[in-house]
Each structure stands twice: as structure tokens, then as C-alpha cells.
């Protein structure tokens, strides 16, 4: 997973190594949370929500990460509507890049 973050006109690329990343999460009737953690990422949250009782989509992405100077940078977008899919379906990458 690679994140491209632009904040105050400064672009950053963050690569998340699956071998050193932990995950947690929880499910509720109308939403589900997937949280990733690693040495440089305090948390990376993906929040999925149910739409029209038969579809789901990515509603939020929240990240809090440790910067090189030791400070913590956090940003969130809770107004998304991506990856709409039928309930019971899942996402899959077609090929490794």
C-alpha cells in the first residue's frame, strides 16, 4: 500500500510494508473500521459504511503518523464516497505493481 499525501503544498509518499504492519478493526451494523499500525504510522483508519441497505463504500480515511522530527502529523477525510460495492463483496487487486 502506498499513500500520497499533500499538505501545505508539500507532497509525501508513504509505503506501508505488509510484513511490519499490524491491523485491528471492528464491525457495526452500519459501518466497519480497518486500522493499520506500523513503526512510522500511529494509525491509518479506513471506515466503510452501508448505503441503501445493500451496498457499502469507503466513507473515511484517517491517518496519524510520526514525522522524522518526532512530532505527530494527523489528517482525516470523512466525506468520501469511493469503492461502492454490493454487500457480501470484497476488494481485490488484479496484479501486483
PyMOL commands that set and color helices and strands:
alter all, ss='L'
color gray80, all
select helices_A, chain A and resi 18-20
alter helices_A, ss='H'
color red, helices_A
select strands_A, chain A and resi 2-7+10-15+22-27+31-37+41-51+55-66+72-77+82-86
alter strands_A, ss='S'
color yellow, strands_A
deselect
rebuild
show_as cartoon
